[in-house]
C-alpha cells in the first residue's frame, strides 16, 4: 500500500511538472497570437495585394521614374494611417512612411523599379509586348507590394495595442544601378532604427546568408570633332574610337586584376550615322568585387584607361558617377529568427494550371530545376563572398542590423533579369511567393518588437561586424542621377 501511495504521488508530481513544462508563458502566447493575427490579415489582403503587384508589373517604370508605382504604395500606406514623407533624400519617388511612437523602431524596405530593355507578357512562350521598353525582370513589383503589406499588418497590431513601437516602410527607388538606398543612408534616414527587414524575389525560399559584391558605376563621356567620314576623315576626331580604345584597354586589364572582380559595360551612345565621325560617344561601366576597397582601386584603374583612350584619340573625356554600393553584412542573430518564421510560413504550392505553365516555361531555361523546389525552405548556410550580384541594401546593412529573405516567385530554374522572370512575375506563381515574403517579414517584425534581447544581441553582432570602419558612400557626395536611364 505504501509503494502504491508513493507511486501515485510520483505520478501526480510528474504530471504537474509536465504540465508546467508544456505551459506557454503569457509573453510567448501573445507573440504567437500576434503572428496568427498578422497571417490572417495578410491572407485577407492577398487579392488586393495581387492587384497592386500586377498593376505595378504593368507600369514597369525604370529607376527614378517610378512615379505611378511609388504613388500607389504611398496611397495604400496613407489610407492605412501612416504618416508619409515623400521626395526624401532629393529623390522624387522615394518616401518614408511611419506609424507608431517610441522604441523599438523597425524598418522595412520596399523596391519598385523595373529593368530597361526587357519585356514580356505573362506567357510561357517568348512574347515581347510591342511598344514596351522595360519589364519587371527582377520582381520589384512584388518586392514593394509585399513590404507595404507587411508594414500595414504590423501597423494594425500597434493600433490595436498588441505591439508597442514604431514601424517604418521605406520606398527605395532605382535599386537597379541607381543606388537609391545609398542616398537615404547618406541622409541619415536609417539612423533611428533598431533593425531593418527586406526580401527579394527568387526561385527558392531561403534566408539571405551570403554577402553581395560591392559595386561602383559611371558613364564615361568622350568628346571629339565631327567630320565627313569619307571626304575629310583627317579633320575628325572620333569619340567612338575613344570608347573602343577604352574598352580594349579595360578588357586587357582583366588579366591583371583579382579573379573575383566583375567588370561590365554597354555603349550607350556610339554615334548616329556611319558616314559622320561621332563627336560624342558614351560607355556605361560597372566595377564589382567582394571588398569595397578593391572596387575603389579597380575603378580608379578604369578611369586611367579612359584618360589614356582620350589622350590617344585626340578627344576629351569626363565621367559621371552613377552608383556605388557596399558589400552586404549578414546578421546571423536576425537570420536565425527569420529562418524560424520562414519555416512557419512554408513554401509555395502550385495548382495544376501553374504546374502546366511551369513545365512549358522550363525548356526555355538554361538550367531548369525540380518544381518541388518552390515548396522547400532551404536550411541556413553561411557562405562568405559567394554572391555574384550587388545591392544597395549593402549600404543599409552598414547602418543598422539588417536581415532579408528570398522567396520563390519564379519558376525554379529561372534566372533573374530574364524574360522568364517577367513572365512568372506576371502570374499567381509570382504573387504566391510574394505572400510568403510578406508573412515572413511581418512575423520577424513581431519578434523584433516583442523581444528587446533579440535586438540587443543583433546590435552587438552588428557592432562587432562594423569594427572601426567609418561608413563612407562609395559614390561620394554626388546627387542622385535621376536621369541615368535616359
C-alpha positions in Angstrom: 0.0 0.0 0.0 2.9 2.3 0.9 4.5 1.6 -2.5 1.3 2.3 -4.3 0.9 5.6 -2.5 4.4 6.6 -3.3 3.9 5.7 -7.0 0.7 7.7 -7.1 2.5 10.7 -5.6 5.3 10.4 -8.1 2.8 10.1 -11.0 1.0 13.2 -9.8 4.3 15.1 -9.3 5.4 14.2 -12.8 2.1 15.2 -14.3 2.3 18.6 -12.6 5.9 19.0 -13.8 5.0 18.0 -17.4 2.0 20.5 -17.3 4.3 23.2 -16.1 6.9 22.4 -18.8 4.3 22.5 -21.7 2.5 25.6 -20.5 3.2 28.6 -22.7 4.2 31.7 -20.8 1.9 34.8 -21.4 4.5 36.7 -23.4 5.1 33.8 -25.8 1.3 33.3 -26.0 0.8 36.9 -27.0 3.6 36.7 -29.6 2.0 33.6 -31.1 -1.4 35.3 -31.1 0.0 38.4 -32.9 1.6 36.2 -35.5 -1.6 34.4 -36.2 -3.4 37.8 -36.5 -0.8 39.0 -38.9 -1.0 35.9 -41.1 -4.8 36.1 -41.2 -4.6 39.8 -42.1 -2.2 39.1 -44.9 -4.3 36.2 -46.2 -7.2 38.6 -46.3 -5.2 41.3 -48.1 -3.9 38.9 -50.7 -6.3 39.7 -53.5 -5.8 43.4 -53.1 -2.0 42.9 -52.9 -2.1 40.8 -56.0 -4.0 43.5 -57.9 -1.4 46.1 -56.8 1.6 44.0 -57.8 0.2 43.2 -61.2 -0.6 46.9 -61.7 3.0 47.9 -61.0 4.1 44.9 -63.2 2.2 46.6 -66.0 3.6 50.1 -65.2 7.2 48.7 -65.5 8.8 52.1 -64.6 12.6 52.3 -64.6 14.8 53.7 -61.8 13.9 57.2 -60.6 11.0 57.3 -63.0 8.6 55.1 -60.8 6.1 57.9 -60.4 2.9 55.8 -60.6 4.4 52.8 -58.8 5.5 54.9 -55.8 2.2 56.8 -55.8 0.3 53.6 -55.5 2.3 52.4 -52.5 2.1 55.9 -50.9 -1.7 55.9 -51.3 -2.1 52.5 -49.6 0.1 53.5 -46.7 -1.6 56.8 -46.3 -5.0 55.2 -46.4 -3.8 52.8 -43.7 -2.9 55.6 -41.4 0.8 56.1 -41.9 2.4 59.5 -42.0 4.2 59.6 -45.3 7.1 61.9 -46.1 7.7 62.0 -49.9 10.6 63.1 -52.0 13.2 62.2 -49.4 17.0 62.4 -50.0 16.4 64.5 -53.1 14.6 61.7 -54.9 11.0 62.4 -56.1 10.0 58.8 -56.0 11.5 58.0 -52.6 9.4 58.0 -49.4 9.3 57.1 -45.7 6.0 56.0 -44.2 5.8 56.0 -40.3 3.3 54.6 -37.8 3.6 54.4 -34.1 5.8 56.0 -31.4 8.8 55.1 -29.4 11.0 52.1 -29.4 11.7 49.7 -30.9 11.8 51.2 -34.4 11.8 48.7 -37.2 12.2 49.5 -40.9 11.0 47.5 -43.9 12.5 48.2 -47.4 10.3 48.4 -50.5 11.6 48.5 -54.1 9.6 49.0 -57.3 11.9 49.8 -60.2 11.8 47.8 -63.5 14.7 47.0 -65.9 15.0 48.6 -69.3 15.5 46.7 -72.5 13.5 43.6 -71.5 9.7 43.0 -71.5 7.4 40.0 -71.8 3.8 39.1 -71.4 2.6 36.7 -68.7 3.2 33.9 -71.1 5.3 30.7 -71.0 6.5 31.4 -74.6 8.7 34.3 -75.6 6.2 37.1 -76.3 7.6 40.7 -76.1 5.0 43.4 -75.6 5.1 45.8 -78.6 6.0 49.3 -77.6 7.0 48.4 -74.1 10.6 49.3 -73.2 11.0 47.8 -69.7 9.9 44.9 -67.6 9.9 43.6 -64.0 12.6 41.0 -64.7 13.8 41.3 -61.1 10.4 41.2 -59.5 10.4 44.5 -57.7 6.7 44.9 -58.3 6.3 42.0 -55.9 9.1 43.3 -53.6 7.4 46.7 -52.9 3.9 45.3 -52.6 4.9 42.6 -50.0 6.8 45.1 -47.9 4.0 47.6 -47.8 1.5 44.9 -46.9 3.7 43.6 -44.1 4.1 47.1 -42.8 0.4 47.6 -42.7 -0.1 44.3 -40.9 2.3 45.5 -38.2 0.6 48.9 -38.0 -2.8 47.2 -37.3 -1.2 45.3 -34.3 0.2 48.6 -33.0 -3.1 50.3 -33.4 -4.8 47.5 -31.5 -2.4 47.9 -28.6 -0.9 44.4 -29.3 2.6 45.8 -30.1 4.5 48.8 -28.9 7.0 50.8 -31.0 7.3 52.3 -34.5 7.1 50.7 -37.9 8.7 52.5 -40.9 8.3 51.5 -44.6 11.0 52.9 -46.9 10.2 53.5 -50.5 13.6 53.0 -52.2 13.8 53.7 -55.9 16.4 52.7 -58.5 18.0 49.7 -56.9 18.9 48.6 -60.4 22.1 50.6 -60.9 20.9 53.9 -59.4 21.9 53.1 -55.8 18.7 54.7 -54.4 19.1 53.4 -50.8 22.7 54.9 -50.6 21.3 58.4 -50.7 18.8 57.6 -47.9 21.6 56.1 -45.8 23.8 59.1 -46.6 20.9 61.4 -45.5 20.7 59.6 -42.1 17.2 58.3 -42.7 18.0 54.9 -41.0 19.8 56.4 -38.0 16.9 56.0 -35.5 16.1 52.4 -36.4 16.8 49.3 -34.3 16.7 46.8 -37.3 15.9 46.6 -41.0 14.0 43.9 -42.8 14.0 43.3 -46.6 13.4 40.5 -49.1 13.9 39.7 -52.8 12.1 37.6 -55.4 13.9 34.4 -56.5 13.3 30.8 -57.5 14.0 29.4 -53.9 12.8 30.1 -50.4 15.8 31.0 -48.2 17.2 33.5 -45.8 19.9 35.7 -47.3 23.1 34.4 -45.8 25.6 35.4 -48.5 27.2 38.7 -48.9 27.0 40.8 -52.1 29.6 42.4 -54.3 30.5 46.0 -53.7 29.9 48.0 -56.9 30.9 51.3 -58.4 29.5 52.6 -61.7 29.9 55.5 -64.0 29.1 56.8 -67.5 32.3 57.8 -69.4 31.6 60.6 -72.0 34.0 61.3 -74.8 34.0 64.5 -76.9 35.7 64.7 -80.4 35.3 66.5 -83.6 32.7 65.7 -86.3 33.7 65.4 -90.0 32.7 63.6 -93.1 34.0 60.0 -92.7 34.9 59.7 -96.4 35.6 63.2 -97.7 37.5 64.6 -94.7 38.4 61.9 -92.1 41.6 63.7 -91.2 39.6 66.6 -90.0 37.7 64.5 -87.4 38.5 63.1 -84.0 36.2 60.1 -83.2 34.6 59.9 -79.8 33.6 56.4 -80.7 37.3 55.5 -81.3 37.9 56.7 -77.7 35.2 54.4 -76.3 36.5 51.4 -78.2 40.1 52.2 -77.1 39.0 52.4 -73.5 37.0 49.1 -73.8 40.0 47.4 -75.3 42.3 48.6 -72.5 39.9 47.5 -69.8 39.5 44.1 -71.4 43.2 43.7 -71.4 43.3 44.8 -67.8 41.1 41.8 -66.8 44.1 39.5 -66.8 45.7 41.7 -64.1 43.0 42.1 -61.5 41.7 39.8 -58.8 39.7 37.0 -60.3 36.7 37.7 -58.1 36.3 41.1 -60.0 33.4 41.6 -62.4 33.6 44.4 -64.9 30.8 45.0 -67.5 29.9 47.8 -69.8 27.5 48.8 -72.5 28.0 51.5 -75.2 25.0 53.8 -74.6 25.9 56.2 -77.5 28.2 55.4 -80.4 27.2 58.0 -82.9 24.2 58.3 -85.3 25.5 57.5 -88.8 28.5 55.6 -90.3 29.4 58.5 -92.6 29.6 61.0 -89.7 32.6 60.8 -87.4 31.0 60.9 -83.9 31.8 64.0 -81.9 30.2 62.3 -78.8 30.2 58.8 -77.5 29.4 57.3 -74.1 30.0 54.0 -72.4 28.4 52.9 -69.1 30.6 50.8 -66.7 30.1 48.6 -63.6 33.0 47.5 -61.4 32.3 44.9 -58.8 34.3 43.0 -56.2 33.5 41.4 -52.8 35.6 44.0 -51.0 34.7 47.7 -51.2 38.3 48.9 -51.1 39.2 46.7 -54.1 36.3 48.2 -56.1 37.6 51.7 -55.5 41.1 50.7 -56.6 40.0 48.9 -59.7 37.6 51.6 -60.6 40.4 54.2 -60.5 42.3 52.0 -63.0 39.3 52.0 -65.3 39.4 55.8 -65.1 43.1 55.8 -66.1 42.2 53.7 -69.1 39.5 56.2 -70.1 42.1 59.1 -69.7 44.6 57.2 -71.9 41.9 56.5 -74.5 41.1 60.2 -74.8 44.8 61.1 -75.0 45.5 58.6 -77.7 42.5 59.6 -79.9 42.7 63.3 -79.5 39.5 63.6 -77.7 38.5 64.8 -74.2 36.7 62.8 -71.5 34.7 63.3 -68.4 32.8 60.8 -66.3 29.7 60.9 -64.1 29.4 58.6 -61.1 26.0 56.8 -61.3 26.1 54.5 -58.4 28.2 52.8 -55.7 27.2 50.2 -53.2 28.8 48.4 -50.3 29.0 44.6 -49.8 26.2 43.1 -47.6 26.7 42.4 -43.9 25.0 39.3 -42.7 23.5 39.3 -39.2 23.3 35.7 -38.0 21.2 36.6 -35.0 18.4 38.0 -37.2 18.9 35.3 -39.8 18.1 32.6 -37.3 15.0 34.4 -36.2 13.8 35.0 -39.8 14.6 31.3 -40.7 12.2 30.1 -37.9 9.5 32.4 -39.3 10.0 31.3 -42.9 9.7 27.7 -41.8 6.5 28.5 -40.0 5.1 30.2 -43.2 6.2 27.4 -45.6 6.9 27.5 -49.3 4.8 27.9 -52.5 2.5 25.2 -53.8 1.4 25.3 -57.4 -2.0 24.4 -58.9 -2.3 22.0 -61.8 -2.6 25.0 -64.2 0.5 26.6 -62.7 2.5 23.3 -63.0 1.5 23.2 -66.7 2.7 26.8 -67.1 6.0 26.0 -65.3 6.6 22.8 -67.4 6.0 24.8 -70.6 8.4 27.5 -69.4 11.2 25.3 -68.2 12.5 24.1 -71.6 13.4 27.7 -72.4 15.8 27.9 -69.5 19.5 27.1 -69.4 19.3 25.1 -66.2 15.7 24.1 -65.2 15.2 22.8 -61.6 12.7 20.4 -60.0 9.4 22.3 -59.4 9.2 20.9 -55.9 12.0 23.4 -55.0 9.3 26.1 -54.7 7.7 24.2 -51.7 11.0 23.7 -49.8 12.6 26.0 -47.2 16.3 25.9 -47.6 18.3 25.5 -44.3 20.6 28.2 -43.1 24.0 28.1 -44.8 26.5 30.9 -44.5 28.8 31.5 -47.4 31.2 34.4 -47.3 31.6 36.4 -50.6 29.6 33.8 -52.6 27.1 36.1 -54.2 27.9 37.5 -57.7 25.2 40.2 -57.5 25.2 43.7 -55.9 22.5 45.5 -54.0 22.2 48.9 -52.3 20.8 47.0 -49.3 24.5 46.6 -48.6 24.8 50.2 -47.5 21.7 49.8 -45.3 23.4 46.8 -43.6 26.3 49.2 -42.7 23.8 51.5 -41.0 21.8 49.1 -38.9 21.3 45.3 -38.3 19.7 44.0 -41.4 18.1 40.7 -42.4 16.4 39.5 -45.6 14.9 36.5 -47.4 14.4 35.3 -50.8 11.0 33.8 -51.8 10.1 31.6 -54.8 8.3 34.0 -57.0 9.7 32.5 -60.2 9.5 29.0 -61.7 12.5 27.1 -60.3 15.5 27.4 -62.6 14.5 30.9 -63.7 17.4 33.4 -63.9 17.0 36.9 -62.6 16.9 39.6 -65.3 15.3 37.3 -67.8 12.1 37.3 -69.8 11.1 34.1 -67.9 11.3 36.1 -64.6 9.0 38.8 -66.1 6.5 36.1 -67.2 6.4 34.3 -63.8 6.1 37.6 -62.0 3.0 38.5 -64.0 1.2 35.4 -62.8 0.0 34.0 -59.5 3.2 32.0 -59.3 4.8 35.3 -58.5 2.2 36.7 -56.2 2.1 33.4 -54.1 5.8 33.8 -53.5 5.1 37.5 -52.6 2.7 36.3 -49.8 5.4 34.0 -48.4 7.6 37.1 -48.1 5.1 39.4 -46.6 4.2 36.9 -43.9 7.8 36.1 -43.1 8.7 39.8 -42.8 5.7 40.6 -40.6 6.4 37.7 -38.3 10.0 38.7 -38.0 9.0 42.3 -37.2 6.7 41.0 -34.4 9.7 39.1 -32.9 11.8 42.2 -33.0 9.1 44.4 -31.5 8.4 41.8 -28.7 11.9 40.8 -27.6 14.4 43.5 -26.5 17.1 40.9 -26.0 16.9 39.9 -29.7 17.6 43.5 -30.8 20.4 43.8 -28.2 22.1 40.6 -29.5 21.7 41.6 -33.1 23.1 45.1 -32.4 26.1 43.6 -30.6 26.8 41.4 -33.6 26.4 44.4 -35.9 28.8 46.5 -33.9 31.4 43.7 -34.0 31.0 43.3 -37.8 31.5 47.0 -38.4 34.5 47.2 -36.2 36.2 50.6 -36.5 35.0 51.2 -40.1 33.5 54.7 -40.6 30.9 54.5 -43.3 31.6 56.5 -46.4 29.4 56.2 -49.5 31.3 54.8 -52.5 29.5 57.2 -54.8 30.8 60.2 -52.8 28.8 63.4 -52.5 27.1 63.3 -55.9 23.4 64.0 -56.2 21.1 61.1 -57.3 21.4 60.5 -61.1 17.7 61.0 -61.7 18.1 60.6 -65.5 20.6 57.8 -65.6 18.1 55.7 -67.6 17.7 58.3 -70.3 
